[in-house]
């Protein structure tokens, strides 16, 4: 571990702002916002902690420019942990290093690529002057519009305008909710607490469950509340965030969570009333027990982490899985096309819902992938119907493939014949494939796509002939006055919505 830069302040600051990077930040704009606050720069310090061995040239450039201009540096302490690339990141360990390294009375842990107003630090100081027995949170206004990427210093008005997903009447929408604030407010955006209080609860929990994306300072919030502190959400001061690749932890490992990326290990703290961490940092523990402050950063990293937190361990553990945020970009010849940022996926609609975070489902033989959408569409064009045949033979053991008719596969299932159009956009539910009868045919598209022959006395040739006839005479035979000639069952008229 190295301290790349340190600015020695003559007086202890009121606030210590801890910012993290794990070789992921593209923009360092938060330094510019923190340099323009309504309180004197001497009242707060900024600590930047890098997990791996990265030394961003942008930070060095900002430091040099500030020095040449005679200004106070953009960062007061720049720490590089030098963790090997084989290890996965653990934010809670970084929190503890920040707590140990800090000199301020109030610790602030916030989103290191957030945007703050000039009143940000002043609001923190004022809140603790009014009531020091609190743990303070600030919600985050988020905008999903990609016009702000690469980061181009949008105004607050632009961020709260088009593309904003959680801002209404001057507040985040989460602040209007009182029933499910765990999921409607951003607990990881910004948390502030007295340094003394954080030391007294043992600092951040370094349990392996918090390795990777599912973690956050809210774990300490819940234990602080158990210790008697009040959880407070600022009603006027917010952080602001705009879209960038990997915004929601894409392609990150995630530990145990409740389905909404909130750690279940942390949520359990609200019920078991636990105050101390499951795994306490030894340096924080020493400060807590001996009541003697120390800044021995080298001793904050447990040597056991070097073999317990490897990528290999993560990949083999049943507790962790990769998080993929897939964006539906359209459909092509019966496939849903999804953008996984690094790869594009084509999922046949006849498979029904598929969880691509599950490796087994992602490796399904019918799911295609490519680096670009154009390459993916070419793969679909070349994809052989033989794969579909193999799938149905395996999925439905008593299904017998009959033959191809144009772009359709004809099967015999339970003694009945069924035709499936390969390039349909309507057969997107599994029950439409496995069970088809006149009651389940709910719209005229499915009537066109599949005909179930009701009795074994019909020959295969008749089934194929009827299907061929329907494909030619669809409008005349199948939907005249909304009635099917073959089963005398009435369907919606041609003017009905489908």
TALIN-V943524 format. One record per run of one state. SS is the DSSP state (H for helix, E for strand, L for the rest). FROM is the first residue (numbers start at 0). TO is the last residue. If there is no record, write none. Layout:
# TALIN-V943524
SS,FROM,TO ; SS,FROM,TO
This chain:
# TALIN-V943524
L,0,0 ; E,1,5 ; L,6,13 ; E,14,20 ; L,21,28 ; H,29,33 ; L,34,39 ; H,40,42 ; E,43,49 ; L,50,55 ; H,56,67 ; L,68,75 ; E,76,79 ; L,80,85 ; E,86,86 ; L,87,89 ; H,90,100 ; L,101,104 ; E,105,109 ; L,110,113 ; E,114,114 ; L,115,118 ; H,119,129 ; L,130,132 ; E,133,136 ; L,137,138 ; E,139,142 ; L,143,144 ; H,145,147 ; L,148,154 ; H,155,158 ; L,159,162 ; E,163,163 ; L,164,165 ; E,166,167 ; L,168,169 ; E,170,171 ; H,172,175 ; L,176,179 ; H,180,183 ; L,184,188 ; E,189,193 ; H,194,199 ; L,200,206 ; H,207,209 ; L,210,216 ; H,217,225 ; L,226,228 ; E,229,232 ; L,233,237 ; E,238,241 ; L,242,250 ; E,251,253 ; L,254,255 ; E,256,256 ; L,257,261 ; E,262,262 ; H,263,266 ; L,267,267 ; H,268,271 ; L,272,280 ; H,281,289 ; L,290,295 ; H,296,299 ; L,300,303 ; H,304,307 ; L,308,308 ; E,309,309 ; H,310,315 ; L,316,319 ; E,320,322 ; L,323,325 ; E,326,331 ; L,332,333 ; E,334,338 ; L,339,342 ; E,343,347 ; H,348,350 ; L,351,357 ; H,358,361 ; L,362,366 ; E,367,369 ; L,370,371 ; H,372,381 ; L,382,383 ; H,384,394 ; L,395,397 ; E,398,404 ; L,405,406 ; E,407,412 ; L,413,414 ; E,415,420 ; L,421,428 ; H,429,433 ; L,434,442 ; H,443,448 ; L,449,458 ; H,459,471 ; L,472,472 ; H,473,477 ; L,478,478 ; H,479,481 ; E,482,482 ; L,483,488 ; E,489,489 ; L,490,497
